[in-house]
């Protein structure tokens, strides 16, 4: 998974992962089918954020009026990040500071039944009728989460 270097404030807004299952979450259609993608799952990109902000965003999305706004979410404990699965093509316009969006680049990455990255796990696992997270709802939740975290940190 991608992660942001919080010490320097650097970030990547859109990257294309290598097409192998061992180097990232993007796999060719054949590998995705062999690895157990959910039937009928839509192609997706992955928005990666620091775990603290991502957990706040999950709470915001789940408390919202449309509780189905949040789709599958990966947790990568070794990098302390969360990965939100979003529709393919999201990376082209993703510009949220402190996050990264990895594009599938049309190579067929689908919502997998098992976490696609060794050492990661599902915070919110996919189901047979799983839809990915709406990028606009995620953007708003991440913005609100960042404001909440900043306010909490300034109260110390």
Buried (B, 14 or more C-beta within 10 A) or exposed (E): BBBBEEEEEEBBBBBBBEBEBEEBBBBBBEBBEEBEBBEEBBBBBBBBBBBBBBBBBBBBBEEBEEEBBBBBBBBBEEBEBBBBBBBBBBBEEBEBEEBBBBBBBEBBBBBBBEBBBEEBEBBBBBEEEBBBBBBEBBBBBBBBBBEBBEEEEEEE
